[in-house]
């Protein structure tokens, strides 16, 4: 997500840092202990760490245990990813992940699409029966690192209401773009199509702060602001996140609603995946079941237009012009998408991953669960 405040937080960090090497080695070993093949474990660990490298902690190592290890142990996430190509042409692909690791299936598809785009100029693919694929920007950036344009999106369990509705019908459904530039970092826009994600509301609750009006809608159609009440209501299904723009049409919430629907359609219709209310971890008999998600990916080769160098320079010129434009009173800097994430990486490159108490407890619990020989610096 491209959010404000990341760079400032880096200066005020009070959590202990753990080296990238230690975090990576531990997660790979833990994934293997859970039954994930080593090569696949390395992909999964790298995707999680990439989120923390960019300061997007909502999708980083904090999700290692609850989203992946716990689901594996609950029997609703397959450790071996049976990546099956259902249909393929020179420029398209449809694959089935068979409820395996979404990060592994996405990596394999993006590798194929990148090669197709290098040969034919454009390539698009979709995956069905997948699982959480981590930070969406990872997949788009795989393309930008090769001088290509990357676009991706995924559906998710329902949490967001349509404009003029109060029922959670679609997920937070990120729509993500990564474009190469002639600067040190690419232009990367990685954000949800809802106004907020549950993780942000959990933060407000922990801090004893209200959720800003317009982000969450109750059954009576009014905005909810009590953060703890919202968390309970989301679980009970009596509250829903508002689409990007907020409740109703006044602040253009219909735009976020429309983009969320675009992501839902492309994630489900191209690959024949389930959608909206059918995305659930509860089977008809009440037992737990895999959460089958759909993803889509598009890779564009600028060499088939007016050339990669020309594209990168124009993209860079646009970003530089935006940053150099007149600033609002009291503001010191204008950012372009991907810039703050790059700044965070410059701070964390040598320091490692900052870990709060919750993540520390998760890492120690997983270590003890599998009897792994690790001692973390925060234990000393």
N, C-alpha and C positions, 0 to 999 in steps of 0.2 A: 504494500500500500504506500502511496506517496502522501505522507502526512507531515504536518508541521511539528517542530519541537525536538526532532531526533538529535540534531547536532548539539543543542543546549544540554540535553540529558547526558550526552557523553561526557561533558565537562563536570557533571555532578554525580557521576556513577559511584555508588557506595557498595554495590554487590561485588563479591570476589570474582576474579577472572580465572577461567580454567583454559589451558592451552588448547588450541585447535587439534593438535596431534593427539592429546589425551582423550578429548571428547570424541574425536573420530574413531580412534582405535577401540574405545569402550563400546560405542554404539555398534560398530561392525561386529565385535565379539558377541555382544548381547543379541543382536539380530540373528547371528549364526546359532547361538545357543537356543534361540526360539525356533530354529528350523529353516531360516532363510539362507539360501546359498551365498557363499562369500562374495561373488561378483555382484549379486543383487543387493547384498547388505551394504556394500561400498557405495552403490548408487543411492540407496535410501539415506545413508548417513550424510552423504555430500549434499543432497537436496535439503535436508534439515539444517545443516550448518550454513548453507548459502543464505537461508532466511535470516539467520543471526548475523551473518557477515554484513547484510544490508540493513540491519536494525529492525527487521520486520519480525518481532519476537512472537507475534500471534501464531506464526507457522513454523517456529524454530524448534530447538531441542526440547522446549517445554511440552511439545506434543509427542515426543518420542514414546513415553510410556502410555498415556491415556488413549491416544489415537491409534497407535500401532501395536505395541507389546500387549496391552490389555485386550485389544480386539483379536489378536492372534490367540491368546490364551482363552478367550471366550469362544473360540471356534468359528468366528464370523469373518476371518481374514486369512486367506490361504498363504502359506509361507512360500510355496513354489508357484511362480507365476507362469501359468500355461498360456503363453502369448500365442494366439492363433490368428493368422491372417485369413479373414473371411472372403475378402474380395480385393483385388489389386489391379490397377492399370498403370501406365507409365507415370501418371501424375496424381493418382489417388490411392488411398488405402482405407480399408475398414478392418478393424481387429477386435477380438474378444479377449479380455483379460481373465475371464473365468474366475472372478472374485479374488484375484491375486493382488500383488502389490501394485498400486496405481503408478507409483514412481518408476517402477521397473518397466511396465508396459509403455509408459509415456516416453521414457528414454529410448526404448527400441524404436518406437514410431518416429520420434523426431530425428533420429540418426538416418532412418530410411528417407524421410521427407526432405531432409537437407540434401542428400545425394540426388534425389529426383529433381529438386529445384535447381541444383547446379547444372543438371543436364537439360532440363526442359523449361526452366524459368519460373514455374509455379508448381506447387504441390500441396495437397490438402488431405488430411486424414481424420478419422474419428475412431474412438474406442468405446466399446460397450462393456457392461458387467465389470467395471473397474472399481477402484476404491480411491480414497483421498490421495491426490497426486502432489501434495505439498504446495509450495509457493508457485503460483502460476507463472511468475516472472522467470523462473528457472528455465522453463521450456521455450519461452519466447527468446530468452537471452542465448540459448544454445544456437539459435539462428543468427542473431546479431554478431556473435563471436566469429562467425564464418563470413561476415560481410553481407548477410541476408536479412530480410525483414521477417520477424516472427510474430504471429498472432495466435492466441489460444483462449479457451474458455472452458468452464466446467459447470455442470449443475450440481446441486447439493440437496440435502434434506430440507424440506420446506421450513422457512422461517420468516419470509417476507410477504406482505399483503399487497395485492394490486391496488392501484389508485381507486378510491371510493369503496374499497373493501376492508374487512377487518380480519379475514382468515389468512393464516400463513399458507401460501400456495406454492411459492418458489423459494429457492435457496438464495444465498447471498451472491451467487453466480458471477464470479469475476470475469471481466472482459479485459484482456491484457495485450499490450503491444510492446515490442522492442525493436528499435531502429538503430543501425550503426551510424555513428557520426565521425567527424574528423577530430573529435576531442578524446580525452582519455577514457571516457565512459560513454555508454550508449544512452539514447533516450528510452526510458523504460517506464511505461504507465501500467501499474499493476494495482488495480483497486476493484472492490466489490461494487455491485449495482444496487446495494442497499445503503442507507445513510450511515449505518453503524453495524458492527459485528458484536456478537455476544461477548467476546473477550473484552471489548471496551466497556460494556455495561458492568462486567465483573470488576473491572478496574474502578469504575465509579463507586460501586458498592463497597469495595475494600477501603476506599478513601473516604467513605461517608458522604459522597457527593451525589447530587441529583443528576439524572440523565437529561440533557437539554431537550426542551419541548420540541416535538416534531419528528423525533427519531423513532419512537415506539407508539403504536396505536392500540388502544384497548377495545373491548367488545362493543362499547357504547360509541365508538368512533372518535373519542377524544384522546389527546396526547397523554401518555403516562410518563411521569418523571421520577417516581420513587424507585431508585435502582434495585433495591432488594425485592420490592414488590414485583418489579418487572421480571427479574430472574425467575421467581416462582411462577409468574403468569406465563412465561415462555414455555416452561416445562409443562404446565397444565394446558397449554394451547389456548389460553384466554388473552393472549397478547401477540402482536406480530411486529416485526421490524418494518419501518417505512421504506419505500424505495428511495434511491438517490434523489435528493431534492426535497424530500419530506412528505408529510401527510397532505393529501389533496392536490389541487392544481396551482394554488397560489404561488408556491415556490418551485413549480415545475416538476413535482414528483412523478408526473406521468412520463417524463423522459427516462428516469431511472427504471420505472416499471416497464417501459418499452424495451430498454436495453436488456433488462433481466429476462424478458420473454425471448429476445433474440438468442441469448445464450442458452436458454432452456430448449428452444427449438433445434438449434444447431447441435447441441450436446446429445439430444435424444433422437431426432428424426434422421440424421445422416447414418447413424450406426444401429438404429433400431433398439434403443435403450429405453428403460422405464423412465418416467418423468413425474414431476411434482409429487402428489400425495402417494404415488406408488414407490417413491424412494423412502424406504423405512427400514429400520433394523428389527421390526417386530412382524413376525409372520402371522398368518390368519389364525393359527392356534395359540397365539400369544408367546411363542418361543422366539428366541433371538435368531436373526438371519443376517447374511451379508448385506451391506449397504451398497447396492449396485449403482455406480455413477457412470455418466457419460462425459467424454471430453472431445473437443475438436481442436485441430491444429492447422495453421496455414503458414506456408513458407513462400516468400517471394524473392526472386533473384533480381536485383537492380541492374545487373549486367545486361538483362534482356530488355531494358528500357533505355536510358541514356548513359548507363555505366555506373559502377559502384562508387568510383571516386567522386563523380559529380553528385551522386545522391548524398554521400557522406558530408561533402562540403556544404551543400544546401541545407541539410538537416542541422549541421553545426552552426551555420550562419543564422538560421531561424532561432535556435536556442540562445545564441549569444545576443541576438537583438532583443529577445524577450527579457533576458537578465539585465540588459543595459537600459531598459525602458524606465520611465519616471516612476519612482517609488512613492508609496503612500507616506504621509507624515509619520515619523517615528519608526519606520521600517528601514533596516539596514541592507537588506538583500532580497532579491527576487530569485527564485529557484526554477529550474526546469525539471521535469520528471526524470528521476534516476540520479540527480545530483546529490540530494541529501543522503541517499543510500551509499553513494560513492564516498562521501565525507565520513560516514560512519565506518566504512571499511578502512579508511586511512587511520582511524583511531584504534580500531580493533585488530588490525592486521597482526601486530606484534603482541597484543595483550591477551587475546583469546576471547572466549565466550563469557559474558557476565551471567552469573547464576544466582537467582534468588533462592530463598529457603524451600519453596515448593519444588523447584526443579532439582535442588540438591537432594531432597528426600526421595524423589522419584528415581534418581540415578542410584542412590544407595539401596533402594528397595529392589531395583532390577538386578543390581550386582549380587545382592544377597539371595535373590530368587534363583539365580543361575550359578551361584558359587564362583563368581569370577574374581580373579586375584588383582583387584584394583584398590588403591587408596587415593582418595581425592584430596586436593590441597585444602579444601574448606573443612576437612575433618580434623586438621591439625590445630 
